[in-house]
Amino acid sequence: MTRNWRIPLFVTVGLVAIVVPAAVRFYTDWLWFGETGYQGVFVRTLVAEGTLGGVAMAVAFGVLLLNFRIAMRAFSRRELVFPTREGPIAITLDRRRVQPIGTALAAVAALLFGLYASSQWLDWLQFRHAQPFGEMDPVLGRDVSFYVFRLPFLDVVRGYLLALIALSGAAAVAVYVMAGTLDVNSIRDLRSVRGFRIVGPAKRHLAVVAAALLLVLAFSAYLDVPRLLITPAGIVHGAANVDVAVRIPALRALMVAAIGGAALALYQMAVASWWPSLVAAALYIVVTVTGSVGAAVMHRFVIAPNEQARETPFIEHNIKATRKAFALDNVEERELSGDALLTRANIEANDATLGNVRLWDPEPLLQTFAQIQEIRTYYDFVSVHNDRYKIDGEYRQIMLSARELDSQSLPNRNWINERLTFTHGYGLTLGPVNQVTPEGLPVLFIKDLPPQSSVNLQITEPSIYYGQRSNDYVFVKTNAREFHYPRGEDNVYASYEGTGGVPVSSFFRRLLFSIRFRSLKVLLSEDITNESRVMFHRQLSQRIARIAPFLRYDPEPYLVISSGRLFWLQDGYTVSGRYPYSTPAANGISYIRNSVKATVDAYHGTVVFYLIDDKDPIALTIQRIFPELFRPLAEMPEDMRTRLRYPEGIFTLQAAMYATYHMTNPAVFYNKEDLWEVPTMDAEAQVMQPYYTMMRLPGEQAPEYIQMLPFTPARKDNLASWMVARSDGEHYGRMRVFQFPKQKVVFGPRQIVARINQDQAISPQITLWNQQGSEVLQGTLLVIPIEESLLYIQPLYLRSAGGRIPELKRVIVAHQNQIVMEETLEEALERLFPAGAERAARAAPVLEPGTEPAPRQAQGDELSARALEHYQRGLQAQREGNWALYGEEIRRLGEVLGQMGRRP
């Protein structure tokens, strides 16, 4: 009696321990999707998973059980003897004992098949709702949608069938071996091959299984033909010459051989001899080997000696497809001279560009924010975001960072503080990218608690319940006082008035959330009432991906101000690794579009997905699957639309591909004659990263917000070109590349860094600062195109020994062969392009045609101005004790005096 009830109790407890938490999580997820407004997406996903998994499980169970039952017909009674130390042990097996075990094993295997199939729900839905690309592959003439949407699910079906038939055959063989109807002996007759004996029913059954396996292999060969277009083949990605000439015909022959083998396997049921099976196997093997050998022979003796000429059409396919898949086919290309000498007039004409040069790098600025604006230890600035706003009527580039709450840093960590009291961050810090206080700290337009704004940007709701760090659950609208922000020695408290969170409206829901969060305090706390709400999935990446896991997201969301409220903007990508003839990037992606922008209200938690590319077939397919998911871009608030920026993730990927695929001539591409690469900054091969800036592009009339990255020739340091992605208005997502003439040498970033480190004035000063106990941080070297030339600008930060606040102390500017370092960008530009020289040039008389110019007087005025400038700077350096700079200014003064002395 004891044994009879203990085993069911153990099973019951185990099931409760597994099923109850899963059921609770499912129901609370249902409530959460209801709170976000995307229950339809959740339901559609569940229906797809359940339908696909249920059908796959039913089919698998039916096939496995059918094969098992057929095999069991030959099983009557079998005694198995196992030798042991104590003597042989005999186990008697009969159909009554074996059949329940086999049925249970079939059910377990079917469950695994169902779970696998249910995980492929997205492939199934995309297969059903596929939208055409309108682009045909150049070999088979199939629309690209076949490779992106249909082939993945067909691969799933193939794998499912192969596994199912193989398992069915293995189970049948095992039963027949135990039944004794399939054996190895020495009998030689018409039904035996080298001692292999199988009786009639088993032979017929296994012949059907073999025929089914060969049909699936024929289906597999059919799928392998288009797969050649999405797999690497020598010098290109996709089908090459040998694939088209040999492998595709061989695969088609293999299909015929497999189908013929299946017919022979079925014929095997009617004859006693083994020749049909032997012929079927031999036919399949011979065709497979012949195809492989033929391909190898053709490649070595036909393709390899004339590879460039033979592969040229396929190189063209690869170039065209890759440029199309990565949206590089519409990149505008322009030539620049690169060696034009800039004048003061050029500097003044590009004041909007130079007035928005980013002098604050994100990392030093983040450290500075942490020291001067975190206010309390439990606040944290996670990242710095770059954006642009219309500030007091002027288009300005700014840096901003959200002040989020870090519950791990609370001085008194307990459940009430972490879950009920300290629930949200508060406010942000915002300032221009190029302004510095006399102490070397950033100028801030918005700062402190509560947020104080000195410009026209106002924050009406600074509370941040959803953000980059908000990854724990909290309860709001409770009886506990909710911390708002500190004020002096006291604190300000508030009550949440938003719509975020799931209502805790009953004891039953409290019980459910207590189980989900594994906290009895949720159930017992008197502070939680029926009016309370629980917020979870508050971290941006988790919240958005929970709703739409089928999109790829940029790792850098950014904060925007819209109508006085705080919102997070997250870029979503549609990607595929199956675009025919497109070479995948390092992460396996061979197609990408920035088709979706997701916004999250930092206060309410409302998530909205906007479709910004209504021509992307993947996005359109997702829209057909989930009609309620995307909203048109026109519904996004206007002030938020002006905050859209082209994301760094996709631009980095496109730039990496363009470094190779700017070569559109097959011969040049084959020989890699004009390969580019992203510059490295130092001996440690630190790769230069894209950066946002505001500038007036060559040929444009007004400055705009862009993202930029330069290129150098492969294994060389001079500059080859620079690439920009535009973000403003109708130009969003458009890219341009400005190339320098190949016969001219334009200094690249690494060469400029080397010259800075070798400069007789700059290098000793950096060494002196480091020797005095301070730490010099060299900022990002920025390439700033001005007209037909370039300026290189690099900020220098100084951090005192034991200090944590980097201060902006110097700005280095380089142009052509000149490098200067000054306290501000304006001073450095003034030194490189003195206003006095321009005034002297403008004062030069206009000469009549045929008269002799007299530039010497103007040159004398210019030299006098330069001499006075170096003298004054030398005196200033002497007063500051900066002897390295003093020596450099005296040297330059001597050079100017020498030029003046050589005047006639």
PyMOL commands that set and color helices and strands:
alter all, ss='L'
color gray80, all
select helices_A, chain A and resi 2-36+39-72+95-118+121-128+144-179+200-230+241-270+275-325+344-349+351-354+362-372+407-409+415-421+507-516+520-524+540-547+617-625+633-635+638-641+648-661+666-671+729-731+749-758+762-771+825-832+835-843+855-880+883-901
alter helices_A, ss='H'
color red, helices_A
select strands_A, chain A and resi 77-82+89-94+182-184+196-198+232-233+236-237+332-335+379-381+385-391+394-405+425-426+428-432+446-447+452-453+463-464+474-476+482-487+490-494+502-503+533-535+552-553+558-562+565-576+591-601+607-611+630-632+676-677+691-695+704-713+721-726+735-739+775-778+782-786+789-799+807-815+818-822
alter strands_A, ss='S'
color yellow, strands_A
deselect
rebuild
show_as cartoon
